[in-house]
Amino acid sequence: MKIDIFPHIFPGPFHDRMLTISEGAGYMQKRVRGIPVLVDLDLRFRIMDQFPDYVQVLTLATPPLEAIGDPNMSAELARIANDGMADLVAKYPDRFVAFSASLPMNNMEACLKEVDRAINTLGARGVQIFSNVNGRPLDNSEFRPLFEKMAQHDLPIWLHPSRPQTFPDYVGEQKSRYELWWVFGWPYETSVAMARLVFSGIFDAFPELKIITHHMGAMIPYFEGRIGPGMDQLGARTPEADKDLVAHSLKGRPVDYFRKFYGDTALFGSVGATECGLAFFGIDHCLFGTDMPFDPEQGPGFIRETIRVMESITLAPSDRAKIYEGNARRLLKLDVKKPKETELAGATQTR
């Protein structure tokens, strides 16, 4: 079985409510509204049928809820989104084996309550957050209770990048050009968020915390040399006036903490990047994910290309099975039954 742990969707009720909100995060709403498979289940199922033994763990598509509405609105949207995804998992268990809950990160009181509701009542297998909260870093003390709670639940956090075109490429400009805010900005966002969490001592405080980074840890595997020997010298050449910018109390080497993250295989068909990520994180910290449906074909492209990469690289069959499903079963505590062909065919009937 292939368990896709990072595809995206808009449950119908959430999509309808989001369409009534026109001002928040307009930069992403236009991008996602033109992808019908985010909402159209029949279309999604026809795409999924092209890939035998393929199932999904649902995650909400961008934009972040806190970018759409104020603290009260984001809390409402989180409830609608999570109720909708729980309904989809209950109705189509042979298609959607689990979901990751969405959270109102600009309302921490509501956020922590929604974590417990989504996991304990709705059956969510973790939560999704973004690389910043309306420009605030995840290592801010206000967000620490979320990481503590997820460590207590012993379920993973999905980490998705977020950065708008209003974040310019150069300080003298107003907006990013050529969508570089996405092409290069999102990997940078993920990498910086990971680094800030590492140096905040998050893994010393919560050694069993599990964070799944989208796109195989972004820049981290490729820059192992800078993170390893480079960060071993952290502060050695820093002026005294800026020593506070590099102060930390990590108990081990920085690079060892970066290996505690997990990465998914959503690398858009890149063999080299996949091999680099596998070498850095190790087989047990890599999971099959596709970023479906954001490929040029709006659905099948990233699934097909990710499977092609997985089948082309040199792996022991047992290791390939771990990436495809074993690691997801373990992290998400899944009990997944293999879909029957007749049930899969029946699921595409009129709903």
N, C-alpha and C positions, 0 to 999 in steps of 0.2 A: 504493500500500500504506500501511496505517496501522500503525506499529510502536509499540505501547504499552510504554513503557520503565519504567512504575511500577505494574504490577498486582501482586497478592500471592497467595501459594500456600503450602500445607504439603505437601511431598512425603510420600507415605504412610509410609515408614519413620521419618521425622522426627516426624510426627504421632503415631505409635504410641509412640515413645520419650518424647515430651513429655507424653503422657497419664499416664505413670508418675511424673511429677514434679509433686507437688501443691502444694508450698509456694511455689516461686519465682514471682514476677510473677503472682499470682493475679488481680490487678485486670484484666489483659489476657486471661488464659486464658479466663475466663468469657465475655468479649466475643467472642472469636474462635471458641470451640467451637460456638457456635450458628449458624455460617455454613457450611453443608455444601459449598458450591462451593470452599472452600479446599482440600478434599481430593478431592471427587467429580469425576473427570475427565469423565465422561459429561455431567454437568450443566454443567460449564465449557464443554465443546465445543458443547453445544446453545445456550448463550448466545453464544459467539463466532460461531456460524453465522448469527446475526441481523445481523451486520455484515460486509459483503463486504470482502475483502482486509485483514482485521484479524488481526494476529499479536501475540504477547507476548514481552517479555523478562522472565523470571521473577525476582521478589524475594521473600524470605521475609517473612511477615507478622510483626507484633509478637507477643509481647514480645521485646526484645533477649535474645540468648543469655546475656549476662552477668547479666541480671536473673533468669534461671531457675535457674542453677546455679553452683557454685563454679568456680574456674579449670580444674580437670580435667574437670568435667562440661560446661562450655561448649565446651571444645575437642572433646570427643566429639560434642556436638550439632552443632557446625560441620561436622565431617567427615560426619556422617549427612545433614545438610541439603544440603550441596554435592554429595555423591555422588548424592543423590536428584534434585536439580535437573538435574545433568548427564545422568542417565539419562532424564529426561523430554525434554530437548532432543534427545538422540540418538534416542529412540523416536518423537518427534512433531516433526520439524524444520519441518514446514509449519504448525505451531501455535505452537511455542516456538522462536524464532530464536536465543535466547541466554539466559544467566542471569547475575545478579550474586551473587557469593559472600557468604555470611554469615561473620562472624568472632567469635572469642572475645576480646573486647576487655579482659577482666579477666585475660588471660594473654598478654602481648605476645610472649613467645617462641613460643608455639604459634600466635599470630595471624600473625606474619610467615611462619612455615613454611606455614600454611594458605593465605596469599595466593599464594605461589609454587606450591603444589600445585594450588590451584583454577584458577589461570591457565595454568600450564605443562602440567599433566597433564589437567585436566578441561575446559579450554577456557572458563573464566569470562571474561566481558568487562568485569570490574570487580568492585568490592566494595561492600557496603552497611554503613554504620555509623550510629549514632544520635547525637543531639545532645548527649548526655552519657553517661558510662560510670559507671553507679551513682552519679550525683551529681558525678563529677569532670569538669571541662571538657576539651574536646578539645585546647585549646592547652597542656595540661600537657606538659612535656618528655618524659614517658614514652611519649606517643603519636606524637611527631615521627617516629620511624623508619617508621611506617606511611605517612605522607604522602610521605616520601622514597622509599619503595619503590614507591608507586603512581605517582609522577612518573617513576621509572625504567621501570616497565612501560608508561607512557604510555597508561593506561586510566583511566576515570573512577571516582570515588567517589560512590555514592548516599548522600545525607544525609537520614535520616528522623528526625522528631521523636520524643521520648520524655519523658513526664512523668506520674507517677502521681497518683491522687487524694489521696495522702498529702502532696502539696505544696500547702499551704493557700493560699487566696486572700488571707488576712491573717495576720500573724504571731501574732495572738492566738487563732487557731483551729487545730484539729488536722487537718482535711481540707477539700478543696475542695468546694464545693456546686454542685449543678445541672450537674455534669460540665464546669464551666468550666475545669478542669485540662486538658481536651481541646480545647474550643471555642476558647478564647483562649490557654491555656497552651502548646499545641503550636506555634502560630505564633510565640509569643514565644521558645520554646526554639530553634526553627530560626534565628530572627533573631539571638539572642544568640550562638549557636554560630558563625554566620557572622562576626559582628563580632569575637568573640574570636580567631578564626582570622586575620582580616584584620590585627588589631593585633599578633598574634604574629609577623607578617612572613612568613607561610607562602608568599605569592605572590612576595615578593622572593627567598625562598630557592629556590622551585621555580616559576619563571614559567610553565611549561607545565602545571602541575597543573590537573586538571579535576574539579570537584565539582558534581554535579547535586543541586539542592535540591528537595525535595518541595514541592508546592503553590506553585510559582512564586516561590520565595524568600520566602514567608510575608509578613512585614510590610515587608520592605525596599523593594520598588517604591513602595508607597504613601507611605512616609516618606522619599522621595528628598530633600525639602527639608531635613529634619533631618540626614540623612546627609551632604548636600552642604555648604551654607553653615553648617549647625549644627556639624558635626564639623570644619570648617575653623577654628573657634574653640576647638577642644578644649583645655582647660586655661587658657584666658584668664581665666576667672572662678573657677578652682578655688583654694581656700585653700592656702597654702604647705604646711600639714601633710599635705595629701592629694595633693601633686603626683606622688607615686609611683603613684597610681591612674590617671593619665592619660599617663604617660611611654610613648613609643614611638619607633621609629626608622624609620618608613615613608618610602620615598623619594618617594612621590607623594601626591596627595589621597586621603583615605579612600574617597570615593565611587567613584573609578576602580577601586579594588580590588574593591568589591562587584560591579561589573559583570563581573568575571572569572568569577563563579559562573554556573552554568546553572540554568534553572528548567523544571519540567514544567507541563503544562496542567491538572493535577488540581485544579481549582477548583470542582468540583461544580456546574457550569452557570452560573457568573457571567461574563457578558460583560464587565462593567466591570473586574473584577479581571484577566481575561485580557488585555484591552487595556492595562491599566496595566503588567502584567508584560512584555508584548512591547515597550512603549515604553521600559522601563528597561533590560532585558537586551539587546534587539535580536534580530532574527529568528534569527541564527546561534547564539544561546545559549538557544534555547527548543526543547523537545522535547515530543512528544505523550505524555501520560501520563494515566491515569484514576483510579487508586486502586481499581480493581476488586478485590474485590467488596463494598466496604464501604458501598454505597448502600442505601437502604431496601428495594430489590428484591433485594438480595444478588446483584448481578452486572451486569445489563444497564443499570441506571439511569445510572451514572456514565459508562459508555461512550457511551450514546446522548446524554446531555447535553453531554459534552465535544465530541463530533462536531458536535452542533447549534451550539455556540458557535463552533467552528472554521469552520463553513460560513457563519455569519451575520456574522462580522466582516469588515471590508474588508481584503483581502490580495491581493497579486498571486499568480496561480497558482503561480509558481515559489517564492514565499515559503511558501505553504501546504504545498507539497510538501516543503520543507526541514523544516518543523516535524513533519509527519506521518512522514517517513522519512529524508530526506537527512541531517539532523543526527545522527540515531541511527546511520546507516551510518558516518558519518565518525568520531564519537567512539568507537563500539564496534568499529570496523574490521570491519563486518559485510559478508558476501557473501550477501545474501538473495535467494532465488528466489521469484517470485510463485507462490502456491499455486494448484494446479489445482483446479477445481471437483470433479472426480471424486475427487481425493485427499482433499479436505476432507470429502466425503461419506463416504468409506471410513473416515476416522479416527474416526467416531462409532459404528462397529460395536463389538460386544462385545470388551472387552479382557481 
